[in-house]
Amino acid sequence: MTYDNFDPDGQKIKLFTPGPVQVPDWILTELAKPNDTHRSNPYRELHALVRAKMQKLLHTHNDVFFWTNSGTGVMEACIWNLIGPDDKAIFFPCGAFGERWAKTAEQCGKGDNSVIVNVEWGKGVSAELVKKELSQDKYDVVFMTMNETSTGVMNPIWKIGPIVKEYGALLCVDSVSCMAGVDINVDAWGIDVALASTQKCFALPPGLAISSVSAAALEKAKTVPNRGNYFDFLDMLKKSQSNETPSTPAIPLLRALNTMLDYILDEEGPENRYKRHASMAKYIREWAVQQGFEIFSEEGYHSNTVVTIKNNLNLNTAKWVKKAIEHGYRFVDGYGDLKGKTFRIAAMGEISMNDVKEFLTLLMKLFDEVK
Ligand SMILES: Cc1ncc(COP(=O)(O)O)c(C=O)c1O
């Protein structure tokens, strides 16, 4: 029994998974450094630095909160803080993660306040659909998945955000599987909450979630009763003002995020990072089509961080995944009901184009074994 991710030759398994992803050694080193407490000046300094760098990355003046949980926690936080007893929320699920968000509202007792507009899996949520729905009724909050990791769809938040603002609603965006892999213009697009977790395009281990939260969302939270404790935006705000969090934060992960943001902002450069992600995803899609596969996501809505590929060649995808692990690589089968019907290849974080080419060459070598 081992909990290290080593292949049979003792090499670290290379992760082409949609999170958690490969963590570079220089981040692992950063995580191992000693910490002061979270009620100390060194921590407050770190907190302030990371917030400023996140604001730069997301092009926002909004506050940024750091949560010691994965992204799901912040998705729930949006529900507790932004849907009041007399409010109406609208969800546009187009895959597993969007559906889960809508279900969470029901689980939090806000089902009667929610309208769910389901979009067929593989299709994107168009700006036209959002406009149509918002023009038919008055909504207070709109919930959108930017990058639907189950279907490999990326939704055009850059078009949807301004529409949501036109209708005077708040906009929460799950950008778990694309933040730091694609450009997100929080202020220009009118995003009230943009949330993500560290184990995807940030290439850090899991355990820390990040969200920008607008002044309008914070004002709204003041009017919503029963926001709970751990996920209360207003408690987060109060502590954020003194560069702290209400309870103990994941200090090593914040330290690692600080280092990663320095790398993204000052060394690789955000634009280069986004181009690298886009070109790796395009390369994977083109490779898949050359092999005779079809892409599951609709044209015009392809994700730049994860490619969901139809298994129209009827390969044994479970066996393929297993075989790849034996060679030191992990990718993933389809999500939920799409298991066996699709498979997914993600290129997030610090993966390079050369890594992608090496991995796809291996997948082709394994073809005959999984037919
Ligand atoms: C689009 C999307 N939303 C939400 C989540 C849940 O995030 P977490 O696992 O960080 O809670 C995931 C995880 O894969 C995701 O891909």
The ligand as an SDF file (V2000), in Angstrom:
LIG
                    3D

 16 16  0  0  0  0  0  0  0  0999 V2000
  -16.0290   23.2590  -12.8640 C   0  0  0  0  0  0  0  0  0  0  0  0
  -15.8080   22.7410  -11.4840 C   0  0  0  0  0  0  0  0  0  0  0  0
  -16.5120   23.2610  -10.4890 N   0  0  0  0  0  0  0  0  0  0  0  0
  -16.3570   22.8440   -9.2350 C   0  0  0  0  0  0  0  0  0  0  0  0
  -15.4880   21.8490   -8.9180 C   0  0  0  0  0  0  0  0  0  0  0  0
  -15.3230   21.4150   -7.5120 C   0  0  0  0  0  0  0  0  0  0  0  0
  -14.1290   21.9710   -7.0600 O   0  0  0  0  0  0  0  0  0  0  0  0
  -13.3880   21.3960   -5.7960 P   0  0  0  0  0  0  0  0  0  0  0  0
  -13.0580   19.9700   -6.1080 O   0  0  0  0  0  0  0  0  0  0  0  0
  -12.1920   22.2940   -5.6650 O   0  0  0  0  0  0  0  0  0  0  0  0
  -14.3320   21.5070   -4.6620 O   0  0  0  0  0  0  0  0  0  0  0  0
  -14.7190   21.2600   -9.9160 C   0  0  0  0  0  0  0  0  0  0  0  0
  -13.7940   20.1720   -9.6180 C   0  0  0  0  0  0  0  0  0  0  0  0
  -13.3260   19.4440  -10.4670 O   0  0  0  0  0  0  0  0  0  0  0  0
  -14.8730   21.7260  -11.2290 C   0  0  0  0  0  0  0  0  0  0  0  0
  -14.1430   21.2050  -12.2130 O   0  0  0  0  0  0  0  0  0  0  0  0
  1  2  1  0
  2  3  1  0
  2 15  2  0
  3  4  2  0
  4  5  1  0
  5  6  1  0
  5 12  2  0
  6  7  1  0
  7  8  1  0
  8  9  2  0
  8 10  1  0
  8 11  1  0
 12 13  1  0
 12 15  1  0
 13 14  2  0
 15 16  1  0
M  END
$$$$
